[in-house]
């Protein structure tokens, strides 16, 4: 694994995220929190490398769980990320065992939210396929695959992020860093931030460390305070 000084050495820093979110998370996890090989849970992984918030960590020796409902994308991730556990399921927020997954023409916009799928289809997107997929909760994923919790959670589920976060048992699981999409998607520049996600994370003991407009990076307050004292 590269040391933090090597990872950020020189004028060119390689990021695989949309807006450098992986470098911000790396600065927190490697630098401030001193984790040599942080584990991760990537919900809505989409691609093994492109626009990935976790590939930087995989490349540096870490491993974790990638959740991707789209069967074709799941196969692609599983083939490239062999150390990771790859789950072809959806992460739900209730006791439902399955749900319809709407595969959009732009696959990064595929979603379990019928409302969002219909909204996207009124823009330039089309619903290419509807697939019924099994659902598990975020608590079940953590209980089965982590001890005691992932150090980093990346969450990008097109309309389901707040519901998933509200279903997380923060009393049992305290991941040190989150990266959550906190911007609605539009094609006419009318997008808006989602304050409910930010407010909920703050209420559960997380501070906003950074915001890239599309995503917000949160760090657990006690972990942050302990390293700074």
N, C-alpha and C positions, 0 to 999 in steps of 0.2 A: 504494500500500500504506500502511496505517496504521502510524504509528510505535508502538513498544511503549507509550509513555506515553499515546497516544490509545486504543489497544486496551484498556487497563486503567483508563481514566479514568472517574471517577464511581462511584457505589455499585452500578450495575447493569452487570454484565459478561455479555455474551451468550455462552452455551455451547450447542453442539449435541450434545455428548456425553452419555452416560448420567449421569455423575457429575462433569462438569467436567474430564475428562481433556484435552480440547483446550486449555483455558486453561493447564493445567500444562505441556503440551508447548510451547505458544506462549511461555510465560515462559522456558523453556529455550532454544528455538530462536532466538527473536528477541532475548531479553535476554542471557542468559549466553553464548550461542554467536555472537551477532551476525550471524545469517543474514537477509538482506533478503527473500528469497523461497525458503524451504525447500521442497525437493521431497519427495514422499511416495509410499509404496506402501501402499495400503489393501487388505488381504487379508480378504475377508469383509465387503465394504463395506455391503451390505444396503440402504441407502437413500442418496440423494444428500445429504439434509439431516438428517433425523430420526435421532438416535442416532449421528451421524457424528463420528468423531474427526478428520476431515480437511477438512470443509466450511469451517471457520473459516479455514483456510489458503487454500483455493480462493477464498473471498470476498475475501481480501486479496491476490490476484494470483498465487498459486502454482499449480502444476499438478503432476500426477503420474499414477500408474496406480491404477485401481480394479479389483479382481478380485471378481466376483460370479457364482457358479455358477447361481443361479436365473435362468432366461431372462427372466421378467417383471420382476424387480428390476433385472437388467442393463440392460434397455431403458429403464427409468425413470431409472437413473443416467446412461446415455449421453445421454438427451434433456436432462437438466438440467445435466450437467457437461461441456460441449462442449470445454473446453480439455484435459480429462483423456483419457488412453487408457483405455478400458474393455474388460476382457477377460471373456468369458463362458466361463470354464474353471475348473477346480479347481487348487489348488496341492498337488502331491503331494510325498512324501518319498522316493520310490524311482524305479525305472526304468519303472514301469507307465505305459502311454500313456492309459489311461482308467479310470474307476471309477464306481460307482453313487452318485448323489447323492439323498439322502432329503429330500424336501420335506415339512416338517412343517406342521401346522395353524397353529402360530405360526411364521411364516417366519424369525424371528430365530434359531430353533432348528434350522433345516435344516442337514444335516451329511453328510459323506462317511463318517462312522463308523457302521457298522451296529449296533455295540454301543450307542452312545449313542441312535441312533434307536429301537431296541427298548426301551431304558430309558425314554425320553420317552413312548413309546406305552403304557407301563404306568402313566403318570401320567394327565394329562388331555389329552395330545396324541394326534394321529393322524397316521399316515404317509399323506399325500394323493397322493403320486406318487413314483416312483423313475425317475430319468433317468440314462442313461449319458452322461457328459461327458468330454471330453479333459482330461488332466492335464499340467501342466508344473511344473518345479521352481522354487523361489524364486530359485535361482541363475540360471536361464534368464531369468526375468522381469527381474532386475536387469541381466544382461548385455545384453539386447536393448533396454532402455528407459532406462537410467541411465548416467551417466558422472561419477564412478566408482561411485556408489551413491546411493540415496535418503537424504535427511537424516533422515527420520522413517518408521518402519514401524509401522502399526497392524495388529494380528493378532487376529482373532476368528473361529475356525473350528469351534467346538463339538466339542471332543475331539481335534482334530488339531494344536493349537498346538505342543505339545512336539516332536512328530515333525518338523514344518516347521522349527522353530528348530534342531533337531539336524542337519538337512540343509543349513543355511546355511553357506557357506564363509566363516567369519569371518577367515580368513587373507587373503582377497581383498576382502571387503566389510565396512566398519566404519560402518554407519549410526550417526549421533550419538545418536538417541533412538528408543526403542521404547515402544509401549503394547501390552501383551499381557494378554488375559483369563487370570486366574490363580485362578478360582473355579469349582468344579463347579456345575452347575445342578440344583436340586431344587425341589420344590413343598411340602416339609414342613419347611423351615428346617434341614435336615440338611446343607446345602452345606459344602464344605471348601475351603481354600486348596490350591493345587497347588505344593508346595515344590520339586518337581523342575525346574520352569521357572525359578524364582528362583535355584536353585542352579546351573543350567546357564548362565544369563546371567552370574552372578557369576564363574563359572569361565572365562568367555570375555572378561573384562575390562570388565564393565558393573556399575555400582552402582545400587542401588535409590534413586531420587530421591523417589518418592511412591507411595502405595498407596491406592486408593479402595475397597478391599475387593473389588470386582469385578475391577478391572484394576490392574496394576502398571506404573509408568512407570520405565524404565531409561535411564540416560545413559552413554555410553561414557567410561570412566575417564580416558583420556588427554586427550580433548577437554575434559572437565570440569576436570581438573587444570591444563591449559594456560591456560584462561580465568581460573582463580582465582589463578594464580601472579603 
